[in-house]
C-alpha cells in the first residue's frame, strides 16, 4: 500500500502498462489526450508491449525521454507478463528523474468496472490454479468511493460462488469456470478479459486521490512485481 506521505503525481505525460494476463494493453496520457492499444493472446507480450509503446509515443509526437511517469499493473498475475512490463519500465526510466508506480491488479479491474457501470459490489478475479481464482471483493459507498472489503487472496471456485449476491458484478479472467446457472440465478453481471483489463484503468486511478491506497511509488532499480497475493 502506498505510504501516507506519497501524493498523486502531477504529470502531463503518463505511460500505463497492463500485462498481468493474456490481455496486453498500453495507454498513454499526453496532456488532455488519452491513447490506448490492446490485444489479447498467449505469448504476445514480449513483442506487443514494446510495439505499442513505440506506436503510442509516435502517434502523440513524443520521445521515450518525454515520459514523466510510468504506472504498471503490479500483480497478482502472469509471471512472464508482469516481468515483461517491469523490464520495459526499467529500460525506459533507468537513470532518469521520472517516477515509477505500481498498481494492484485486482483493484484496477474493480476501478475499470466502477468507472463504467453502477455497482454496489464488485468481485475482481484472475486465473490462478485450475479450481481456484485470485479474488478480491470491493464495495462502492453511497458517495461513490470504491474500497476493498476482502483481502486479495486465492480462493476455490466454490468459495467465490458462496459469497456472490444478487446484482453483484464479477470482472476479470477465469469467470467461465464459475457456475453459469448460479450467475444467471443471482443476476450477476460479468466482464471478462479485455472488457475488464485495460491500461486505461491505470490512468483513471492516477487521476484521483481516492485510489491512492492501491498505488505505490517504486524504486526503478529494485522494483519487483507481486506475482501472487500474500497469505491472508
N, C-alpha and C positions, 0 to 999 in steps of 0.2 A: 504494500500500500504506500502511496506517496507520502512523504513526510509533510508535516503541517506547515513548514516554512517554505515549501515549494509552491510557486504560483504558476498559473496558466501562462504559457509563453506568449509574448507579443511578437508575432512574426507574420510577414506578408506572404512568405513562400514556405509551404509545408508539404513534405512528401510523406505519404502514408502507404504502408505495405502490409497486405494481408495474405499470408501463405500457410496458415495453420492446418488447412485441409486441402482436398483436391482443387478447391477454388483458388485461383491465382488472381489477385486483384491489386492494382496500384492506382492511387489517386494523388492529384496534385492541386493544392490550393495556391493560386497566384493572384494576390490581391483579392478582388471580389469574385473571381472566376474559379470554378472547380471542374477539373477534367478527371475522368475515370476510365480505366481499361480493365476488363475482367474476362477471364476464360477458365473453363473447368476441364480438368483432365488429369489422368495419372502420369506423374513424372514430367510435367511441363514446366515446373517452377524454375529449374536451373537455366532454362532458356528464356521463358516468357517474362520473368521478373525483370531481368536486365533490359530486354527489348522494350517492355512497357515503360520503364523509367526513361530510357532514351527517347522514345516516341513522345511521351508527355512533355518532357522538357523542350524538345524541338518544337512541338505544337504551340507551346507557350512562349517560344523565343528566348528560352533560358539556357544557362550552362549549369553543370553539376555544382560548380562553386557558388551559384546563386542560392542554393537551397539553405535555408536558415534552420529548419527543424526537420528531423525525420521521426515519425512515430510508427512503431511496429506492433502488430498483433503478437503478444508475447507468450501465448500459450494459456492452457494446455493445447496440445495438438500434435501434428506430424513432426517427428524428429527432423526428417530431411527438409520439409518445407520451412520450418522455423529456423533451421541452420542457414538456409539459403538467404532468407530475409536478413538475418543477423550479419552474414558476410557482406551482403550488398550495402547495408547501412555502414558497416565499419569501413569498407572501401571508400564510400562516398564522403565520410565525415572525418576519418582519422587525420590528426594533425591540424584540424581546423577548429574554429571557435563555435561552430554550430552545435546544437543540442540534439540529444537522442532521448526519446521517450518510448517506453513500452506500455502496452495497454492489455489488461486482462481479456482474453479472447471471449470468454463466456459473457462478460459484461458488454463487449462490443456487439455481440449478437442481440442481446436484450435491448441495447440502445438503438440498434437498427430497427427493431420492431416498434419501439417506443416513438421513434420519430415519424413513423408512417401509419401507425394504427392505434386505435384506442383499445387499451387492455389494462385490466387491473392486476393480473398475474401472468408472468412470462417465465416459461421454463426454457433456458438455453441449454442445448445438448450438443455433444460431439461424439463421433465414433470413438470407442475405446476398445474393449475386448468384445468377443463375439456376442456375449449375452449381457454386456454392460455398456453404459454410456457415461461420458463426463456430463455432469449435471449441476446446474445452479438455478435456484428459483429467485425471481425478482418481483417486487411489488411496486405499483405506482400509487403514490399518495393522492389525496384529493386536490392538492395544489400542483400535481403533475411531476413530482420528483420521483425518480427511479432509484430504488435501493434494493440490495440483496436481502433475502430473508432466509437463506440457507447458505452453507459454505460450498465452495467448489469442490466436488468430490466425484468418485467413480461409483455409480450405483447400478444394481441389477435392473433389467428392464421392468421386472415386476414391482420393484420399489418405486420407480418413477411412475408407473401406471397407478399405483395405490394413492399417490398424492395429487393426481390430476382432478380438477374440479370443473364443473360446467362453466364454459366461457373462457377457460384458460387458453393461452397461446403457447405452442411448442415450436421452437425455431432452432435450426441447425442441421447437423448431419446425423444419419442413423435413425431418423424418425420412422422410416419404413419398417423397422423392426418392432415398433410398438404396435399394440393391438389396434387394427383398423376399426373393428367393431366398437371397441371402447372409446376411441376418439370420436366416432360418429355419435355414439350414445350420449357422451358428455358434451357434445358440440364444441370440441376443442379444435381451434384453428391451427394450421401448421404452415410453416415457412421453411423450405428446405434449401440447402446448399447455397447457390449464388443469390437466392432471394434473401437469405439471412446473413451471408458473409460478404462484406464489401469493404474495401479500404475507405470508402466514403463514410462509413460508420465511425472510423477512427478520427477523421477530420471533424465530424459532427461532435464527437466527445471532447475534442480540443477547444471547442468554441465556448464552453460554459463551465463555470466552477462546480456545477452540480456533479460532474463526472470525475472530478479530481481524485476521489478515493480509488478509482480504478486505473489511474495513470501513475507512472513512476518515471522520474528523470534518471537516466542511466549514465554510467561512465562508459564511453565508447570502447575503450581498450579492453575492459573486463566484462562487458555485458555477456550474459548467457540467458537464453530463453528458459521458460518454465515448461518442461515437456509434459509434466503431469502435475495435478494439484497436490499439495502437501497432505499428509494423512490427517483426517479430521480428529 
